Amino acid sequence: MVGTLDLDNAADARGRRTGRRVAQSVILGVAVAFIGSSAWQLIEAVFPAAPAAASPGAPTDSAGRTCAEGVRRLAGALDRAREGATSSGGLMLPAEPTTEELWRAPSPEWDTASAVQRACTATSAGRDAWAALERLRSAQEQLAREGSAVLRPLRRELGAHLTPDLR
């Protein structure tokens, strides 16, 4: 009887060790998969894939190309408008820029905005680009109106550190 109990205990011990090894292997596999997935997501977020370059033979009259060129041109006009609205020859900003002042600089390009919008609505990527441009335009208008008051004390402080001829 004593020999049988020892064999049973040995078999039980072997079974427990095997079960423990299987459980540890499963946990290790899940942990490795989770860490690998997390690392891959971080790599993609930090180092995004380069945008595909337009092929030299791509048609120049396609809606996607027209949209991309138009959005780029309109974004450049917004940059010019921002520079024009935030610089008044010196460090001080006008009290409240009007919508007319904000749109004086981008006017020539934005006169064709409806045509660009039509081209952009033809593709999914174009719709996303147009929406991003509209968000940028809206944020820029809001910043020009509300941001001038926020920036005024900082500009005064900066001006205090400059000689009068550089203010």
C-alpha atoms as a printed R data frame, in Angstrom:
    type eleno elety resid chain resno       x       y       z
1   ATOM     1    CA   MET     A     1   0.000   0.000   0.000
2   ATOM     2    CA   VAL     A     2   2.768   2.339   0.872
3   ATOM     3    CA   GLY     A     3   4.325   1.876  -2.567
4   ATOM     4    CA   THR     A     4   1.035   2.641  -4.266
5   ATOM     5    CA   LEU     A     5   0.601   5.870  -2.316
6   ATOM     6    CA   ASP     A     6   4.065   6.999  -3.322
7   ATOM     7    CA   LEU     A     7   3.275   6.331  -6.989
8   ATOM     8    CA   ASP     A     8  -0.031   8.188  -6.691
9   ATOM     9    CA   ASN     A     9   1.684  11.145  -5.013
10  ATOM    10    CA   ALA     A    10   4.393  11.136  -7.683
11  ATOM    11    CA   ALA     A    11   1.780  11.036 -10.464
12  ATOM    12    CA   ASP     A    12  -0.168  13.838  -8.797
13  ATOM    13    CA   ALA     A    13   2.985  15.929  -8.435
14  ATOM    14    CA   ARG     A    14   3.858  15.333 -12.089
15  ATOM    15    CA   GLY     A    15   0.320  16.341 -13.119
16  ATOM    16    CA   ARG     A    16   0.467  19.497 -11.026
17  ATOM    17    CA   ARG     A    17   3.826  20.443 -12.548
18  ATOM    18    CA   THR     A    18   2.516  19.827 -16.045
19  ATOM    19    CA   GLY     A    19  -0.611  21.858 -15.349
20  ATOM    20    CA   ARG     A    20   1.432  24.673 -13.864
21  ATOM    21    CA   ARG     A    21   3.732  24.704 -16.922
22  ATOM    22    CA   VAL     A    22   0.758  24.803 -19.314
23  ATOM    23    CA   ALA     A    23  -0.860  27.658 -17.365
24  ATOM    24    CA   GLN     A    24   2.415  29.603 -17.275
25  ATOM    25    CA   SER     A    25   2.885  29.036 -21.011
26  ATOM    26    CA   VAL     A    26  -0.614  30.372 -21.751
27  ATOM    27    CA   ILE     A    27  -0.039  33.439 -19.560
28  ATOM    28    CA   LEU     A    28   3.360  34.030 -21.174
29  ATOM    29    CA   GLY     A    29   1.826  33.729 -24.653
30  ATOM    30    CA   VAL     A    30  -0.900  36.263 -23.840
31  ATOM    31    CA   ALA     A    31   1.647  38.656 -22.319
32  ATOM    32    CA   VAL     A    32   3.953  38.406 -25.356
33  ATOM    33    CA   ALA     A    33   1.027  39.007 -27.724
34  ATOM    34    CA   PHE     A    34  -0.130  42.027 -25.711
35  ATOM    35    CA   ILE     A    35   3.368  43.541 -25.526
36  ATOM    36    CA   GLY     A    36   3.958  42.941 -29.226
37  ATOM    37    CA   SER     A    37   0.636  44.529 -30.168
38  ATOM    38    CA   SER     A    38   1.308  47.539 -27.940
39  ATOM    39    CA   ALA     A    39   4.802  47.991 -29.355
40  ATOM    40    CA   TRP     A    40   3.488  47.803 -32.920
41  ATOM    41    CA   GLN     A    41   0.803  50.424 -32.219
42  ATOM    42    CA   LEU     A    42   3.377  52.742 -30.637
43  ATOM    43    CA   ILE     A    43   5.754  52.327 -33.570
44  ATOM    44    CA   GLU     A    44   2.967  53.146 -36.039
45  ATOM    45    CA   ALA     A    45   1.957  56.215 -34.008
46  ATOM    46    CA   VAL     A    46   5.485  57.562 -33.620
47  ATOM    47    CA   PHE     A    47   6.735  56.672 -37.095
48  ATOM    48    CA   PRO     A    48   3.753  56.916 -39.454
49  ATOM    49    CA   ALA     A    49   4.099  55.422 -42.886
50  ATOM    50    CA   ALA     A    50   5.240  57.931 -45.475
51  ATOM    51    CA   PRO     A    51   2.393  59.140 -47.682
52  ATOM    52    CA   ALA     A    52   2.406  57.568 -51.073
53  ATOM    53    CA   ALA     A    53   3.965  59.856 -53.633
54  ATOM    54    CA   ALA     A    54   1.861  60.717 -56.627
55  ATOM    55    CA   SER     A    55   2.955  58.769 -59.635
56  ATOM    56    CA   PRO     A    56   4.410  60.859 -62.464
57  ATOM    57    CA   GLY     A    57   1.781  59.583 -64.853
58  ATOM    58    CA   ALA     A    58  -1.164  60.467 -62.597
59  ATOM    59    CA   PRO     A    59  -3.788  62.510 -64.412
60  ATOM    60    CA   THR     A    60  -3.687  66.159 -63.409
61  ATOM    61    CA   ASP     A    61  -7.420  66.598 -63.895
62  ATOM    62    CA   SER     A    62  -8.561  63.921 -61.465
63  ATOM    63    CA   ALA     A    63 -10.864  65.042 -58.658
64  ATOM    64    CA   GLY     A    64  -8.435  63.847 -55.983
65  ATOM    65    CA   ARG     A    65  -5.553  65.783 -57.469
66  ATOM    66    CA   THR     A    66  -7.691  68.900 -57.956
67  ATOM    67    CA   CYS     A    67  -8.872  68.630 -54.356
68  ATOM    68    CA   ALA     A    68  -5.354  68.180 -52.982
69  ATOM    69    CA   GLU     A    69  -3.959  71.118 -54.944
70  ATOM    70    CA   GLY     A    70  -6.925  73.309 -54.026
71  ATOM    71    CA   VAL     A    71  -6.755  72.458 -50.327
72  ATOM    72    CA   ARG     A    72  -3.026  73.157 -50.319
73  ATOM    73    CA   ARG     A    73  -3.581  76.515 -52.025
74  ATOM    74    CA   LEU     A    74  -6.389  77.445 -49.606
75  ATOM    75    CA   ALA     A    75  -4.294  76.421 -46.587
76  ATOM    76    CA   GLY     A    76  -1.494  78.679 -47.837
77  ATOM    77    CA   ALA     A    77  -3.983  81.538 -48.101
78  ATOM    78    CA   LEU     A    78  -5.088  80.864 -44.518
79  ATOM    79    CA   ASP     A    79  -1.461  81.053 -43.392
80  ATOM    80    CA   ARG     A    80  -1.098  84.412 -45.137
81  ATOM    81    CA   ALA     A    81  -4.316  85.653 -43.525
82  ATOM    82    CA   ARG     A    82  -3.096  84.556 -40.090
83  ATOM    83    CA   GLU     A    83   0.190  86.366 -40.581
84  ATOM    84    CA   GLY     A    84  -1.651  89.456 -41.770
85  ATOM    85    CA   ALA     A    85  -4.134  89.429 -38.904
86  ATOM    86    CA   THR     A    86  -1.527  88.902 -36.204
87  ATOM    87    CA   SER     A    87   1.020  91.427 -37.383
88  ATOM    88    CA   SER     A    88   0.236  95.099 -37.365
89  ATOM    89    CA   GLY     A    89   3.696  96.430 -38.070
90  ATOM    90    CA   GLY     A    90   4.634  96.326 -34.386
91  ATOM    91    CA   LEU     A    91   4.045  94.121 -31.414
92  ATOM    92    CA   MET     A    92   0.563  95.350 -30.578
93  ATOM    93    CA   LEU     A    93  -2.439  93.688 -32.169
94  ATOM    94    CA   PRO     A    94  -5.574  95.525 -33.209
95  ATOM    95    CA   ALA     A    95  -8.294  95.348 -30.580
96  ATOM    96    CA   GLU     A    96 -10.630  93.007 -32.458
97  ATOM    97    CA   PRO     A    97  -9.944  92.003 -36.055
98  ATOM    98    CA   THR     A    98 -13.098  91.984 -38.116
99  ATOM    99    CA   THR     A    99 -14.099  89.131 -40.379
100 ATOM   100    CA   GLU     A   100 -13.336  91.389 -43.324
101 ATOM   101    CA   GLU     A   101  -9.774  91.915 -42.053
102 ATOM   102    CA   LEU     A   102  -9.375  88.183 -41.561
103 ATOM   103    CA   TRP     A   103 -10.470  87.430 -45.115
104 ATOM   104    CA   ARG     A   104  -8.677  90.205 -46.952
105 ATOM   105    CA   ALA     A   105  -5.504  88.136 -47.475
106 ATOM   106    CA   PRO     A   106  -7.031  84.777 -48.528
107 ATOM   107    CA   SER     A   107  -9.671  86.327 -50.753
108 ATOM   108    CA   PRO     A   108  -8.247  85.519 -54.202
109 ATOM   109    CA   GLU     A   109  -7.767  81.830 -53.435
110 ATOM   110    CA   TRP     A   110 -10.935  81.453 -51.380
111 ATOM   111    CA   ASP     A   111 -13.001  82.872 -54.244
112 ATOM   112    CA   THR     A   112 -12.607  79.405 -55.832
113 ATOM   113    CA   ALA     A   113 -13.343  77.495 -52.610
114 ATOM   114    CA   SER     A   114 -16.693  76.175 -53.845
115 ATOM   115    CA   ALA     A   115 -15.028  74.521 -56.854
116 ATOM   116    CA   VAL     A   116 -12.412  72.947 -54.596
117 ATOM   117    CA   GLN     A   117 -15.133  71.747 -52.234
118 ATOM   118    CA   ARG     A   118 -17.000  70.097 -55.126
119 ATOM   119    CA   ALA     A   119 -13.799  68.324 -56.189
120 ATOM   120    CA   CYS     A   120 -13.162  67.222 -52.607
121 ATOM   121    CA   THR     A   121 -16.620  65.729 -52.129
122 ATOM   122    CA   ALA     A   122 -15.894  63.240 -54.932
123 ATOM   123    CA   THR     A   123 -13.599  61.121 -52.748
124 ATOM   124    CA   SER     A   124 -13.549  59.997 -49.156
125 ATOM   125    CA   ALA     A   125 -10.028  61.340 -48.591
126 ATOM   126    CA   GLY     A   126 -11.098  64.616 -50.192
127 ATOM   127    CA   ARG     A   127 -14.047  64.972 -47.817
128 ATOM   128    CA   ASP     A   128 -11.694  64.415 -44.878
129 ATOM   129    CA   ALA     A   129  -9.233  66.983 -46.259
130 ATOM   130    CA   TRP     A   130 -11.986  69.556 -46.775
131 ATOM   131    CA   ALA     A   131 -13.309  68.985 -43.242
132 ATOM   132    CA   ALA     A   132  -9.804  69.438 -41.826
133 ATOM   133    CA   LEU     A   133  -9.397  72.667 -43.803
134 ATOM   134    CA   GLU     A   134 -12.728  73.978 -42.507
135 ATOM   135    CA   ARG     A   135 -11.738  73.129 -38.919
136 ATOM   136    CA   LEU     A   136  -8.448  74.966 -39.432
137 ATOM   137    CA   ARG     A   137 -10.235  77.998 -40.862
138 ATOM   138    CA   SER     A   138 -12.733  78.073 -38.012
139 ATOM   139    CA   ALA     A   139 -10.043  77.696 -35.353
140 ATOM   140    CA   GLN     A   140  -7.971  80.404 -36.991
141 ATOM   141    CA   GLU     A   141 -10.903  82.821 -36.997
142 ATOM   142    CA   GLN     A   142 -11.628  82.071 -33.364
143 ATOM   143    CA   LEU     A   143  -7.985  82.458 -32.388
144 ATOM   144    CA   ALA     A   144  -7.720  85.738 -34.264
145 ATOM   145    CA   ARG     A   145 -10.745  87.099 -32.411
146 ATOM   146    CA   GLU     A   146 -10.172  85.657 -28.956
147 ATOM   147    CA   GLY     A   147  -6.446  85.029 -29.102
148 ATOM   148    CA   SER     A   148  -5.499  88.659 -29.617
149 ATOM   149    CA   ALA     A   149  -6.801  89.499 -26.146
150 ATOM   150    CA   VAL     A   150  -4.982  86.523 -24.654
151 ATOM   151    CA   LEU     A   151  -1.727  87.395 -26.392
152 ATOM   152    CA   ARG     A   152  -1.826  91.131 -25.698
153 ATOM   153    CA   PRO     A   153  -0.208  90.934 -22.196
154 ATOM   154    CA   LEU     A   154   2.515  88.665 -23.545
155 ATOM   155    CA   ARG     A   155   3.209  91.037 -26.410
156 ATOM   156    CA   ARG     A   156   3.394  93.968 -23.980
157 ATOM   157    CA   GLU     A   157   5.852  92.046 -21.821
158 ATOM   158    CA   LEU     A   158   7.954  91.260 -24.877
159 ATOM   159    CA   GLY     A   159   7.829  94.888 -25.959
160 ATOM   160    CA   ALA     A   160   9.036  95.966 -22.541
161 ATOM   161    CA   HIS     A   161  12.238  94.011 -23.129
162 ATOM   162    CA   LEU     A   162  12.923  95.639 -26.499
163 ATOM   163    CA   THR     A   163  14.276  99.061 -27.299
164 ATOM   164    CA   PRO     A   164  11.619 101.579 -28.459
165 ATOM   165    CA   ASP     A   165  12.804 101.507 -32.078
166 ATOM   166    CA   LEU     A   166  12.233  97.728 -32.248
167 ATOM   167    CA   ARG     A   167   8.764  97.699 -30.706
